[in-house]
């Protein structure tokens, strides 16, 4: 499901308004698809799902902040960016670090 979402984002950006970070986002989407595919092919379904969840939580606040900018609701954009910053620090730096460490321990235990 997540792979099809990133594939649609990668394709749709060719038909959307050209942005300054076009090629960076294109490479990001390819890398994400490779990581999702590698997780699936390697049989690491749970680990892949946990990584995707920890990445996607911050996006909820980012999209709320963008919506606040489009609607010119300062309170929503400020709150969204504050929530994005806080959730990014907690989940991508904190939870993902712990998850990465536990993955290393798991693979060491499995002797892979």
C-alpha positions in Angstrom: 0.0 0.0 0.0 2.7 2.4 1.0 4.7 1.5 -2.1 1.9 2.3 -4.4 1.5 5.7 -2.6 5.1 6.6 -3.2 5.0 5.3 -6.8 2.0 7.6 -7.5 3.8 10.5 -5.9 6.8 9.8 -8.1 4.7 9.7 -11.3 2.4 12.6 -10.5 5.3 15.0 -9.9 5.9 15.0 -13.7 2.4 16.4 -14.2 2.4 18.7 -11.3 3.8 22.2 -11.0 7.6 22.0 -11.3 9.3 22.7 -7.9 12.8 23.6 -7.1 13.4 20.3 -5.4 12.0 18.2 -8.2 15.0 15.9 -8.7 15.7 15.6 -4.9 12.1 14.4 -4.4 12.3 12.1 -7.4 15.4 10.5 -6.0 13.8 10.4 -2.5 10.8 8.5 -4.0 13.0 6.0 -5.8 15.1 5.4 -2.6 11.9 4.9 -0.6 10.5 2.4 -3.2 13.8 0.5 -3.1 13.7 0.4 0.8 10.1 -0.8 0.8 10.8 -3.4 -1.9 13.9 -4.6 0.0 12.0 -4.8 3.2 9.3 -6.9 1.5 11.8 -9.1 -0.4 13.9 -9.7 2.7 10.9 -10.8 4.7 11.2 -7.9 7.2 7.6 -6.9 7.1 7.2 -5.8 10.7 10.4 -3.8 10.6 9.5 -2.1 7.4 6.0 -1.3 8.7 7.5 0.2 11.9 9.9 2.4 9.9 7.1 3.7 7.7 4.9 4.5 10.7 7.7 6.4 12.5 8.3 8.4 9.3 4.6 9.1 8.5 3.6 10.4 11.9 5.4 13.7 11.4 3.8 14.1 7.9 0.4 14.6 9.5 1.5 17.8 11.2 3.4 19.0 8.1 0.3 18.6 6.0 -1.8 20.5 8.6 0.8 23.3 8.6 0.6 23.5 4.8 -3.2 23.6 4.9 -2.9 26.4 7.4 -0.7 28.4 5.0 -3.1 27.8 2.1 -6.1 28.8 4.2 -4.2 31.7 5.8 -4.9 30.4 9.3 -1.8 31.4 11.2 -2.7 29.4 14.3 -3.0 26.1 12.2 0.3 26.7 10.3 2.2 27.6 13.5 0.7 24.7 15.5 1.3 22.3 12.5 5.0 23.3 12.2 5.5 23.1 16.0 3.8 19.6 16.0 5.9 18.6 13.0 9.2 19.7 14.7 8.3 18.0 17.9 7.1 14.8 16.3 10.1 14.7 13.9 12.5 15.0 16.9 10.7 12.3 18.9 10.0 9.8 16.2 12.7 10.1 13.6 15.6 10.8 16.0 14.3 9.0 19.1 12.1 6.1 18.2 13.8 5.4 14.9 17.2 5.3 16.7 15.9 2.8 19.2 14.3 0.8 16.4 17.5 0.7 14.4 19.4 -0.5 17.5 16.9 -3.2 18.1 17.1 -4.3 14.5 20.8 -4.7 14.8 20.4 -6.8 17.9 17.7 -8.9 16.2 19.9 -9.5 13.1 22.8 -10.4 15.4 20.7 -12.9 17.2 19.5 -14.4 13.9 23.1 -14.5 12.7 22.4 -12.7 9.4 
